[in-house]
């Protein structure tokens, strides 16, 4: 049995799809998927691979970068009609910015500008450790949200959310696989990591469906 931990949204969509495809070519393998906001204690919980989003905080684990997903700032048309469109990253301090504490950089949104990296400290009416919570808050006009395109891409395509600050791209969201310090990786872990990286790289920015 291979035990994988992943954040709820990407775990229920992209990671599960990758697992399904991997099992098709490995019919004798069994995989347990644990969906949770943080990786937890990999050794105590018997987790072979944990999917981690954003900057890595724990250097005691081995990490392998799998892919990146674009991040966008967006809001509902109703919110923008009521409070206006931010023109520059500095304008965000005058807006309600909904914060996802589960993904670094959390309340410090990082934009690429001609003069270098610009970090804006934001705050808003809702803070949570679950991406879908602030997505729902944004859809209902409570503020601006910074989320990966695999979460809000479908909402943007439908016109439910509108991207702002197009001229100021955000640093992309890194997607890592982390695992405990081990001298030798088992064949099943190494095989799945290789497969997952190849499968995820071209799909990480695509909107997921549940």
FIDOLUM-121703 format. One record per atom (N, C-alpha, C): residue number from 1; x, y, z. Coordinates in nm, 3 decimals, always signed. Each point is the difference from the previous one (the first is absolute). Example, Ala and Ser with C-alpha at 12.3 -4.5 7.8 and 13.67 -1.06 7.14 Angstrom:
residues 2
    n     east    north       up
    1   +1.319   -0.569   +0.780
    1   -0.089   +0.119   +0.000
    1   +0.090   +0.120   +0.000
    2   -0.035   +0.105   -0.072
    2   +0.082   +0.119   +0.006
    2   -0.077   +0.109   +0.073
//
This chain:
residues 210
    n     east    north       up
    1   +0.085   -0.119   +0.000
    1   -0.085   +0.119   +0.000
    1   +0.088   +0.124   +0.000
    2   -0.035   +0.096   -0.085
    2   +0.068   +0.129   -0.005
    2   -0.095   +0.103   +0.060
    3   +0.045   +0.073   +0.103
    3   -0.085   +0.097   +0.069
    3   +0.043   +0.141   -0.036
    4   -0.097   +0.077   -0.053
    4   +0.027   +0.135   -0.048
    4   -0.087   +0.099   +0.075
    5   +0.059   +0.112   +0.042
    5   -0.074   +0.110   +0.062
    5   +0.001   +0.117   -0.096
    6   -0.114   +0.071   -0.010
    6   -0.008   +0.115   -0.090
    6   -0.103   +0.100   +0.051
    7   +0.018   +0.130   -0.031
    7   -0.102   +0.099   +0.034
    7   -0.132   -0.036   -0.069
    8   -0.113   +0.038   +0.060
    8   -0.130   -0.048   -0.049
    8   -0.030   +0.029   -0.147
    9   +0.023   +0.123   -0.047
    9   -0.044   +0.033   -0.136
    9   +0.084   -0.070   -0.105
   10   +0.131   +0.019   +0.004
   10   +0.085   -0.064   -0.101
   10   +0.001   -0.151   +0.020
   11   -0.019   -0.044   +0.124
   11   -0.005   -0.143   +0.027
   11   -0.121   -0.067   -0.061
   12   -0.116   +0.068   +0.009
   12   -0.125   -0.058   -0.050
   12   -0.011   +0.009   -0.152
   13   +0.085   +0.080   -0.062
   13   -0.009   +0.016   -0.145
   13   +0.126   -0.056   -0.067
   14   +0.104   +0.080   -0.009
   14   +0.118   -0.038   -0.077
   14   +0.070   -0.124   +0.055
   15   +0.022   -0.005   +0.132
   15   +0.075   -0.113   +0.056
   15   -0.080   -0.130   -0.016
   16   -0.131   +0.007   +0.026
   16   -0.082   -0.120   -0.017
   16   +0.000   -0.048   -0.144
   17   -0.007   +0.093   -0.095
   17   +0.005   -0.040   -0.141
   17   +0.132   -0.069   -0.033
   18   +0.110   +0.055   +0.053
   18   +0.131   -0.061   -0.024
   18   +0.006   -0.140   +0.061
   19   -0.056   -0.015   +0.119
   19   -0.002   -0.131   +0.065
   19   -0.077   -0.101   -0.085
   20   -0.115   +0.043   -0.051
   20   -0.081   -0.089   -0.084
   20   +0.080   -0.048   -0.121
   21   +0.069   +0.093   -0.066
   21   +0.079   -0.038   -0.118
   21   +0.117   -0.090   +0.038
   22   +0.061   +0.026   +0.114
   22   +0.113   -0.082   +0.045
   22   -0.045   -0.142   +0.032
   23   -0.117   -0.013   +0.064
   23   -0.050   -0.133   +0.035
   23   -0.040   -0.081   -0.123
   24   -0.035   +0.068   -0.107
   24   -0.034   -0.072   -0.123
   24   +0.119   -0.078   -0.054
   25   +0.120   +0.054   +0.023
   25   +0.120   -0.069   -0.050
   25   +0.070   -0.081   +0.109
   26   -0.053   +0.008   +0.123
   26   +0.053   -0.080   +0.111
   26   -0.118   -0.067   +0.072
   27   -0.060   -0.100   -0.061
   27   -0.124   -0.059   +0.054
   27   +0.017   -0.069   +0.135
   28   +0.121   -0.033   +0.040
   28   +0.020   -0.069   +0.128
   28   +0.026   +0.095   +0.116
   29   +0.008   +0.130   -0.028
   29   +0.031   +0.098   +0.104
   29   -0.128   +0.057   +0.062
   30   +0.006   +0.029   +0.129
   30   -0.109   +0.068   +0.070
   30   +0.051   +0.134   +0.050
   31   -0.085   +0.103   -0.007
   31   +0.039   +0.134   +0.044
   31   -0.106   +0.057   +0.093
   32   +0.043   +0.049   +0.116
   32   -0.087   +0.073   +0.092
   32   +0.026   +0.149   -0.018
   33   -0.107   +0.079   -0.016
   33   +0.012   +0.145   -0.015
   33   -0.063   +0.066   +0.122
   34   +0.078   +0.080   +0.071
   34   -0.048   +0.073   +0.116
   34   -0.005   +0.148   -0.037
   35   -0.119   +0.059   +0.004
   35   -0.016   +0.142   -0.032
   35   -0.001   +0.080   +0.129
   36   +0.100   +0.087   +0.016
   36   +0.010   +0.080   +0.121
   36   +0.074   +0.129   -0.030
   37   -0.028   +0.102   +0.080
   37   +0.055   +0.132   -0.026
   37   +0.150   +0.011   +0.015
   38   +0.059   -0.080   +0.089
   38   +0.145   +0.001   +0.018
   38   +0.050   -0.144   -0.003
   39   +0.126   -0.020   -0.038
   39   +0.051   -0.137   -0.016
   39   -0.002   -0.083   +0.128
   40   +0.004   +0.066   +0.117
   40   +0.005   -0.075   +0.125
   40   +0.137   -0.063   +0.022
   41   +0.006   -0.095   +0.091
   41   +0.125   -0.070   +0.028
   41   +0.007   -0.123   -0.090
   42   +0.085   +0.008   -0.101
   42   +0.004   -0.105   -0.100
   42   +0.037   -0.135   +0.059
   43   +0.096   -0.001   +0.092
   43   +0.046   -0.127   +0.056
   43   -0.106   -0.061   +0.091
   44   -0.055   +0.081   +0.092
   44   -0.100   -0.052   +0.093
   44   -0.126   -0.047   -0.072
   45   -0.037   +0.070   -0.108
   45   -0.122   -0.034   -0.072
   45   +0.024   -0.100   -0.113
   46   +0.124   -0.041   -0.017
   46   +0.032   -0.100   -0.102
   46   -0.020   +0.049   -0.141
   47   +0.020   +0.130   -0.022
   47   -0.020   +0.058   -0.133
   47   +0.129   -0.012   -0.081
   48   -0.012   -0.054   -0.119
   48   +0.116   -0.016   -0.087
   48   +0.033   +0.129   -0.075
   49   -0.104   +0.069   -0.048
   49   +0.019   +0.122   -0.077
   49   -0.107   +0.101   +0.043
   50   +0.041   +0.124   +0.025
   50   -0.095   +0.107   +0.029
   50   +0.015   +0.108   -0.106
   51   -0.112   +0.043   -0.054
   51   +0.001   +0.110   -0.096
   51   -0.007   +0.130   +0.078
   52   +0.092   +0.091   -0.030
   52   +0.012   +0.124   +0.076
   52   -0.004   +0.118   -0.096
   53   -0.079   +0.101   +0.035
   53   -0.016   +0.117   -0.085
   53   +0.072   +0.120   +0.060
   54   +0.066   +0.078   -0.085
   54   +0.065   +0.122   +0.046
   54   +0.140   -0.023   +0.050
   55   +0.053   +0.104   +0.067
   55   +0.137   -0.006   +0.052
   55   +0.011   -0.107   +0.108
   56   +0.111   -0.071   -0.002
   56   +0.021   -0.108   +0.097
   56   +0.050   +0.057   +0.132
   57   -0.067   -0.038   +0.109
   57   +0.039   +0.047   +0.133
   57   +0.086   -0.102   +0.075
   58   -0.023   -0.127   -0.026
   58   +0.066   -0.106   +0.076
   58   +0.117   -0.056   -0.080
   59   +0.121   +0.031   +0.043
   59   +0.118   -0.045   -0.073
   59   +0.043   -0.141   +0.041
   60   -0.073   -0.062   +0.093
   60   +0.038   -0.134   +0.043
   60   -0.049   -0.107   -0.098
   61   -0.081   +0.040   -0.095
   61   -0.052   -0.093   -0.099
   61   +0.072   +0.018   -0.133
   62   +0.006   -0.108   -0.075
   62   +0.051   +0.007   -0.136
   62   -0.114   +0.050   -0.089
   63   +0.030   +0.092   -0.089
   63   -0.103   +0.057   -0.086
   63   +0.039   -0.014   -0.146
   64   -0.100   -0.022   -0.081
   64   +0.020   -0.006   -0.145
   64   -0.106   +0.088   -0.066
   65   +0.045   +0.098   -0.075
   65   -0.094   +0.089   -0.067
   65   -0.065   -0.073   -0.117
   66   -0.132   +0.000   -0.001
   66   -0.074   -0.071   -0.104
   66   -0.046   +0.091   -0.113
   67   -0.046   +0.120   +0.036
   67   -0.057   +0.090   -0.100
   67   -0.024   +0.136   +0.064
   68   -0.044   +0.095   -0.080
   68   -0.046   +0.128   +0.051
   68   -0.137   +0.030   -0.061
   69   -0.079   +0.076   +0.075
   69   -0.130   +0.044   -0.050
   69   -0.006   +0.152   +0.007
   70   -0.050   +0.066   -0.104
   70   -0.014   +0.145   +0.007
   70   -0.095   +0.041   +0.113
   71   +0.032   +0.111   +0.064
   71   -0.090   +0.062   +0.098
   71   -0.059   +0.126   -0.062
   72   -0.125   +0.028   +0.032
   72   -0.065   +0.121   -0.048
   72   -0.073   +0.068   +0.115
   73   -0.014   +0.131   -0.011
   73   -0.086   +0.075   +0.091
   73   -0.131   +0.027   -0.073
   74   -0.110   -0.031   +0.063
   74   -0.129   +0.018   -0.067
   74   -0.108   +0.033   +0.102
   75   -0.113   +0.046   -0.051
   75   -0.114   +0.035   +0.084
   75   -0.126   -0.013   -0.083
   76   -0.113   +0.001   +0.066
   76   -0.128   -0.007   -0.071
   76   -0.028   +0.133   -0.069
   77   -0.073   -0.002   -0.111
   77   -0.040   +0.126   -0.065
   77   -0.075   +0.093   +0.095
   78   -0.082   -0.056   +0.090
   78   -0.074   +0.083   +0.095
   78   +0.094   +0.075   +0.094
   79   +0.103   -0.069   +0.049
   79   +0.095   +0.066   +0.090
   79   +0.072   +0.113   -0.074
   80   +0.045   -0.027   -0.122
   80   +0.074   +0.102   -0.075
   80   -0.088   +0.118   -0.038
   81   -0.128   -0.027   -0.027
   81   -0.092   +0.110   -0.031
   81   -0.021   +0.090   +0.122
   82   +0.002   -0.060   +0.117
   82   -0.027   +0.076   +0.123
   82   +0.124   +0.072   +0.052
   83   +0.116   -0.067   -0.008
   83   +0.121   +0.054   +0.064
   83   +0.108   +0.044   -0.098
   84   -0.020   -0.027   -0.127
   84   +0.097   +0.043   -0.100
   84   +0.108   -0.103   -0.028
   85   +0.069   +0.022   -0.110
   85   +0.105   -0.090   -0.046
   85   +0.136   +0.049   +0.049
   86   +0.077   -0.081   +0.071
   86   +0.136   +0.043   +0.037
   86   +0.085   +0.016   -0.125
   87   +0.076   +0.109   -0.006
   87   +0.083   +0.027   -0.117
   87   +0.144   -0.045   +0.020
   88   +0.046   +0.002   +0.124
   88   +0.136   -0.043   +0.033
   88   -0.005   -0.087   +0.125
   89   +0.105   -0.078   +0.026
   89   +0.000   -0.081   +0.123
   89   -0.019   +0.083   +0.126
   90   +0.051   +0.123   +0.001
   90   -0.014   +0.085   +0.119
   90   -0.147   +0.030   +0.031
   91   -0.086   -0.004   -0.101
   91   -0.142   +0.027   +0.023
   91   -0.067   -0.107   +0.087
   92   +0.064   -0.116   +0.012
   92   -0.062   -0.110   +0.075
   92   -0.019   +0.033   +0.148
   93   +0.080   +0.092   +0.052
   93   -0.014   +0.034   +0.143
   93   -0.133   +0.069   +0.027
   94   -0.067   +0.048   -0.105
   94   -0.130   +0.066   +0.017
   94   -0.116   -0.096   -0.028
   95   +0.031   -0.126   -0.022
   95   -0.101   -0.099   -0.035
   95   -0.006   -0.111   +0.105
   96   -0.113   -0.070   +0.001
   96   -0.013   -0.122   +0.080
   96   +0.065   -0.113   -0.079
   97   +0.111   -0.051   +0.050
   97   +0.072   -0.110   -0.066
   97   -0.014   -0.125   +0.086
   98   -0.055   -0.103   -0.057
   98   -0.032   -0.122   +0.072
   98   +0.124   -0.090   +0.003
   99   +0.038   -0.044   +0.118
   99   +0.131   -0.063   +0.020
   99   -0.014   -0.150   +0.024
  100   +0.080   -0.076   -0.072
  100   +0.009   -0.144   +0.019
  100   +0.127   -0.030   +0.079
  101   -0.015   -0.033   +0.127
  101   +0.115   -0.024   +0.086
  101   +0.068   -0.133   -0.028
  102   -0.063   -0.085   -0.080
  102   +0.058   -0.133   -0.025
  102   +0.110   +0.004   -0.104
  103   +0.007   +0.108   -0.079
  103   +0.097   +0.006   -0.109
  103   +0.087   +0.124   +0.016
  104   +0.131   -0.020   +0.013
  104   +0.092   +0.114   -0.002
  104   -0.008   +0.064   -0.138
  105   +0.003   +0.134   -0.009
  105   +0.044   +0.098   +0.099
  105   -0.110   +0.056   +0.089
  106   -0.114   -0.067   +0.010
  106   -0.107   +0.037   +0.091
  106   -0.043   +0.146   -0.019
  107   +0.025   +0.088   +0.098
  107   -0.049   +0.139   -0.010
  107   +0.103   +0.093   -0.064
  108   +0.111   -0.053   -0.047
  108   +0.101   +0.082   -0.068
  108   +0.003   -0.040   -0.147
  109   -0.076   +0.073   -0.080
  109   -0.014   -0.033   -0.142
  109   +0.119   +0.057   -0.077
  110   +0.060   -0.084   -0.084
  110   +0.127   +0.033   -0.065
  110   -0.021   +0.019   -0.151
  111   +0.027   +0.122   -0.045
  111   -0.018   +0.035   -0.140
  111   +0.134   +0.025   -0.067
  112   +0.008   -0.040   -0.127
  112   +0.120   +0.030   -0.079
  112   -0.022   +0.133   -0.073
  113   +0.092   +0.095   +0.018
  113   -0.008   +0.130   -0.066
  113   +0.131   +0.027   -0.073
  114   +0.001   +0.108   -0.078
  114   +0.121   +0.035   -0.074
  114   +0.116   +0.032   +0.094
  115   -0.031   +0.046   +0.120
  115   +0.105   +0.035   +0.096
  115   +0.034   -0.115   +0.095
  116   -0.062   -0.115   -0.021
  116   +0.028   -0.115   +0.085
  116   -0.124   -0.050   +0.071
  117   +0.021   -0.082   +0.102
  117   -0.111   -0.060   +0.073
  117   -0.062   +0.102   +0.096
  118   -0.131   +0.012   -0.006
  118   -0.072   +0.091   +0.090
  118   -0.092   -0.083   +0.089
  119   +0.016   +0.015   +0.131
  119   -0.080   -0.076   +0.097
  119   -0.100   +0.094   +0.066
  120   -0.127   -0.036   -0.010
  120   -0.107   +0.080   +0.059
  120   -0.065   -0.080   +0.113
  121   -0.005   +0.059   +0.118
  121   -0.067   -0.064   +0.113
  121   -0.148   +0.035   -0.005
  122   -0.084   -0.103   -0.011
  122   -0.143   +0.022   -0.019
  122   -0.078   -0.050   +0.121
  123   -0.124   +0.043   +0.007
  123   -0.092   -0.049   +0.103
  123   -0.141   +0.013   -0.055
  124   -0.092   -0.072   +0.063
  124   -0.137   +0.004   -0.050
  124   -0.099   -0.056   +0.099
  125   -0.121   -0.020   -0.047
  125   -0.110   -0.038   +0.088
  125   -0.004   -0.149   +0.031
  126   +0.071   -0.080   -0.080
  126   +0.001   -0.145   +0.023
  126   +0.143   -0.052   -0.011
  127   +0.041   -0.080   +0.098
  127   +0.125   -0.074   -0.006
  127   -0.032   -0.146   +0.032
  128   +0.064   -0.090   -0.069
  128   -0.030   -0.142   +0.018
  128   +0.120   -0.083   -0.041
  129   -0.003   -0.128   +0.037
  129   +0.105   -0.091   -0.045
  129   -0.050   -0.092   -0.111
  130   -0.113   +0.035   -0.061
  130   -0.058   -0.083   -0.106
  130   -0.028   +0.087   -0.123
  131   +0.057   -0.040   -0.112
  131   -0.011   +0.080   -0.122
  131   -0.145   +0.019   -0.044
  132   -0.080   -0.105   +0.011
  132   -0.138   +0.012   -0.048
  132   -0.082   +0.096   +0.085
  133   +0.037   +0.016   +0.126
  133   -0.073   +0.095   +0.085
  133   +0.014   +0.142   -0.051
  134   +0.125   +0.040   -0.033
  134   +0.016   +0.137   -0.049
  134   -0.047   +0.012   -0.145
  135   +0.003   -0.109   -0.074
  135   -0.060   +0.003   -0.135
  135   -0.148   +0.033   +0.010
  136   -0.071   -0.067   +0.091
  136   -0.143   +0.026   +0.017
  136   -0.024   +0.142   +0.048
  137   +0.086   +0.047   +0.092
  137   -0.013   +0.138   +0.048
  137   +0.019   +0.099   -0.115
  138   +0.097   -0.027   -0.086
  138   +0.024   +0.089   -0.114
  138   -0.116   -0.003   -0.098
  139   -0.054   -0.119   -0.026
  139   -0.114   -0.012   -0.091
  139   -0.120   +0.079   +0.051
  140   -0.008   +0.016   +0.131
  140   -0.112   +0.071   +0.061
  140   +0.032   +0.146   +0.031
  141   +0.107   +0.051   -0.060
  141   +0.026   +0.143   +0.005
  141   +0.066   +0.053   +0.125
  142   +0.069   -0.087   +0.076
  142   +0.060   +0.046   +0.125
  142   +0.141   +0.056   -0.017
  143   +0.058   -0.013   -0.119
  143   +0.132   +0.058   -0.018
  143   +0.079   -0.063   -0.112
  144   +0.125   +0.045   -0.008
  144   +0.096   -0.053   -0.097
  144   +0.066   -0.125   +0.056
  145   +0.036   -0.091   -0.088
  145   +0.060   -0.124   +0.044
  145   +0.118   -0.033   -0.090
  146   +0.104   -0.058   +0.058
  146   +0.113   -0.051   -0.076
  146   -0.003   -0.152   +0.008
  147   -0.022   -0.064   -0.115
  147   -0.010   -0.145   -0.003
  147   +0.061   -0.054   -0.129
  148   +0.041   -0.127   +0.000
  148   +0.052   -0.060   -0.123
  148   -0.110   -0.019   -0.103
  149   +0.041   -0.001   -0.126
  149   -0.098   -0.010   -0.108
  149   -0.071   -0.135   -0.002
  150   +0.059   -0.104   +0.060
  150   -0.071   -0.128   +0.000
  150   -0.123   +0.005   +0.092
  151   -0.008   +0.102   +0.087
  151   -0.117   +0.015   +0.086
  151   -0.101   +0.098   -0.060
  152   +0.047   +0.114   -0.051
  152   -0.093   +0.105   -0.045
  152   -0.009   +0.011   -0.152
  153   +0.073   -0.083   -0.073
  153   -0.003   +0.009   -0.146
  153   -0.139   -0.014   -0.058
  154   -0.077   -0.095   +0.052
  154   -0.136   -0.020   -0.050
  154   -0.090   +0.119   +0.030
  155   +0.015   +0.060   +0.119
  155   -0.080   +0.117   +0.036
  155   +0.034   +0.119   -0.089
  156   +0.127   +0.013   -0.035
  156   +0.042   +0.110   -0.088
  156   -0.057   -0.020   -0.140
  157   +0.005   -0.122   -0.049
  157   -0.054   -0.029   -0.134
  157   -0.150   +0.028   -0.007
  158   -0.071   -0.023   +0.110
  158   -0.145   +0.022   +0.003
  158   -0.037   +0.145   +0.031
  159   +0.099   +0.084   +0.030
  159   -0.029   +0.139   +0.033
  159   -0.043   +0.023   +0.143
  160   +0.012   -0.103   +0.084
  160   -0.040   +0.014   +0.140
  160   +0.106   +0.075   +0.080
  161   +0.125   -0.009   -0.044
  161   +0.110   +0.076   +0.059
  161   +0.076   +0.069   -0.113
  162   +0.055   +0.116   +0.032
  162   +0.075   +0.077   -0.100
  162   +0.142   +0.023   +0.051
  163   +0.098   -0.029   -0.085
  163   +0.140   +0.018   +0.036
  163   +0.034   +0.149   +0.000
  164   +0.077   +0.043   +0.101
  164   +0.046   +0.138   +0.008
  164   +0.153   +0.001   +0.002
  165   +0.057   +0.117   -0.019
  165   +0.146   +0.019   +0.005
  165   +0.073   -0.090   -0.099
  166   -0.054   -0.007   -0.122
  166   +0.062   -0.083   -0.104
  166   +0.145   +0.040   -0.028
  167   +0.031   +0.128   +0.017
  167   +0.135   +0.049   -0.031
  167   +0.100   -0.030   +0.110
  168   -0.046   -0.061   +0.108
  168   +0.087   -0.030   +0.114
  168   -0.012   -0.148   +0.036
  169   +0.070   -0.086   -0.074
  169   -0.013   -0.143   +0.027
  169   +0.051   -0.038   +0.138
  170   -0.064   -0.099   +0.058
  170   +0.041   -0.053   +0.130
  170   +0.105   -0.108   -0.019
  171   +0.082   -0.020   +0.103
  171   +0.087   -0.116   -0.003
  171   -0.087   -0.125   -0.004
  172   +0.033   -0.097   -0.083
  172   -0.085   -0.119   -0.010
  172   +0.005   -0.085   +0.126
  173   -0.098   -0.087   +0.013
  173   -0.011   -0.089   +0.115
  173   +0.079   -0.129   -0.029
  174   +0.098   -0.027   +0.084
  174   +0.077   -0.124   -0.015
  174   -0.078   -0.117   +0.060
  175   +0.006   -0.112   -0.069
  175   -0.062   -0.124   +0.048
  175   +0.112   -0.101   +0.022
  176   +0.018   -0.041   +0.125
  176   +0.107   -0.093   +0.036
  176   -0.057   -0.133   +0.048
  177   +0.080   -0.102   -0.015
  177   -0.022   -0.125   +0.072
  177   +0.106   -0.006   +0.110
  178   -0.042   -0.025   +0.123
  178   +0.095   -0.013   +0.109
  178   -0.012   -0.139   +0.061
  179   +0.111   -0.047   +0.054
  179   +0.001   -0.133   +0.060
  179   +0.110   -0.004   +0.104
  180   -0.008   -0.093   +0.095
  180   +0.099   -0.004   +0.109
  180   +0.140   -0.030   -0.052
  181   +0.099   +0.038   +0.079
  181   +0.138   -0.033   -0.035
  181   +0.015   -0.152   -0.006
  182   +0.033   -0.047   -0.117
  182   +0.026   -0.143   -0.016
  182   +0.117   -0.016   -0.095
  183   +0.088   -0.092   +0.034
  183   +0.117   -0.019   -0.085
  183   -0.041   -0.055   -0.136
  184   -0.098   -0.091   +0.002
  184   -0.043   -0.060   -0.125
  184   -0.152   +0.011   -0.011
  185   -0.047   +0.053   -0.110
  185   -0.143   +0.004   -0.026
  185   -0.044   -0.136   -0.054
  186   -0.118   -0.044   +0.042
  186   -0.052   -0.124   -0.054
  186   -0.034   +0.020   -0.147
  187   -0.006   -0.110   -0.072
  187   -0.029   +0.007   -0.144
  187   -0.138   +0.061   -0.025
  188   -0.098   -0.032   +0.088
  188   -0.135   +0.052   -0.023
  188   -0.005   +0.151   +0.022
  189   +0.073   +0.050   +0.100
  189   +0.003   +0.145   +0.024
  189   +0.070   +0.071   -0.114
  190   +0.116   -0.049   -0.038
  190   +0.075   +0.064   -0.108
  190   -0.079   -0.005   -0.131
  191   -0.064   -0.114   -0.026
  191   -0.077   -0.014   -0.123
  191   -0.118   +0.096   -0.005
  192   -0.069   +0.015   +0.114
  192   -0.114   +0.092   +0.001
  192   +0.046   +0.145   -0.011
  193   +0.110   +0.036   +0.066
  193   +0.051   +0.137   -0.010
  193   +0.036   +0.035   -0.144
  194   +0.066   -0.092   -0.068
  194   +0.036   +0.025   -0.141
  194   -0.125   +0.017   -0.085
  195   -0.098   -0.087   +0.022
  195   -0.125   +0.007   -0.077
  195   -0.075   +0.129   +0.031
  196   -0.010   +0.034   +0.129
  196   -0.078   +0.117   +0.040
  196   +0.060   +0.128   -0.056
  197   +0.132   +0.012   +0.003
  197   +0.063   +0.120   -0.054
  197   -0.028   +0.015   -0.149
  198   +0.014   -0.109   -0.074
  198   -0.025   +0.005   -0.144
  198   -0.147   +0.030   -0.029
  199   -0.090   -0.055   +0.081
  199   -0.143   +0.019   -0.022
  199   -0.044   +0.141   +0.040
  200   +0.056   +0.051   +0.109
  200   -0.049   +0.125   +0.058
  200   +0.054   +0.124   -0.069
  201   +0.123   -0.005   -0.048
  201   +0.064   +0.121   -0.055
  201   -0.087   +0.071   -0.104
  202   -0.054   -0.069   -0.099
  202   -0.080   +0.073   -0.101
  202   -0.143   +0.030   +0.045
  203   -0.042   -0.049   +0.116
  203   -0.139   +0.014   +0.042
  203   -0.019   +0.085   +0.125
  204   +0.108   +0.041   +0.065
  204   -0.010   +0.063   +0.132
  204   -0.078   +0.131   -0.003
  205   -0.001   +0.069   -0.113
  205   -0.072   +0.127   -0.008
  205   -0.143   -0.013   -0.048
  206   -0.040   -0.121   -0.038
  206   -0.134   -0.020   -0.055
  206   -0.104   -0.005   +0.110
  207   -0.119   +0.049   -0.031
  207   -0.108   -0.004   +0.097
  207   -0.037   -0.144   +0.030
  208   -0.016   -0.032   +0.129
  208   -0.041   -0.133   +0.040
  208   -0.150   -0.005   +0.020
  209   -0.057   -0.118   -0.015
  209   -0.141   -0.019   +0.030
  209   -0.012   -0.110   +0.102
  210   -0.096   +0.014   +0.088
  210   -0.015   -0.098   +0.107
  210   -0.100   -0.106   -0.037
//
